[in-house]
Amino acid sequence: AMLTIQRLIKSVVYSAVCFLVLSGTMGCGDSRDADQHDIGMILNKPVDDLSQKNDERFLVGVAEFNYKQILLGKLAQQRATSDAVRDLAKMLEDDHRNAKMTLGSMSIIKSIPAPGARTIATHEAYDKVNEVPVEEFDATYLTTVITTHNDVIALFDVYMRGTHDPDIHAWAFARLPELRTHLTRAMELDAQLGPLSELVR
């Protein structure tokens, strides 16, 4: 199906090229006066590189996710009342800081732009967690960790089922089990907090 779509797109592009390159009275069937090199270059250039788009969307989403975990992790280490929550926050900060560096290098190598600083959405997530009273902080932080990890795991799943760069796919495949481990640990701590965590959902 993908090849059929690509052939259809190339056919449309070819017709457009013929229209632009050839004179108004010349048909596309007579291409002797057209610049065959230019036509060939246009036809062989991907019109809609799904892999590039998927890679960019994925790296941008994961980069923003890493920044959120780093910033929220630092906040939780300062405000959490539970030692276990502070330990989780420290682990997440360190892990996602390393992931951010790896992803940054990959985005440079692949020439795919990814956020190199905290985004507006990251600051909004930070402010939302930081504004809660201290007695609700641990539960709010864990709920945010669970929600954001569920979202990013879904992003990984969608990306890995689509068209993608093999190197980025290999990194995503290796990274996914670690994210599932983070999610499991956060859910375990959330369950230990009891009814309060249900109130902040």
VENRAGI-V312495 format. One line per field, one symbol per residue. ss: DSSP state (2 for helix, 1 for strand, 0 for the rest). phi: phi as a letter, one per 40 degrees, with the letter a starting at -180 (. if undefined). A space follows every 10 residues. Layout:
ss = ???
phi = ???
This chain:
ss = 0222222222 2222222222 2000000000 0000022222 2222000002 2222222222 2222222222 2222222220 0022222222 2222222222 2222222220 0000000002 2222222222 0002222222 2222222222 2222222222 2000022222 2222222222 2222222222 2220222220 0
phi = .ccccccccc cccccccdcc cccccccccc bccccccccc cccccdcbcc cccccccccc cccccccccc ccccccccbc cccccccccc ccdccccccc cccccccccc fbcbdbaccc cccccccccc cccdcbcdcc cccccccccd cccccccccc cccacccccc cccccdcccc cdcccccccc cccgddcccc c
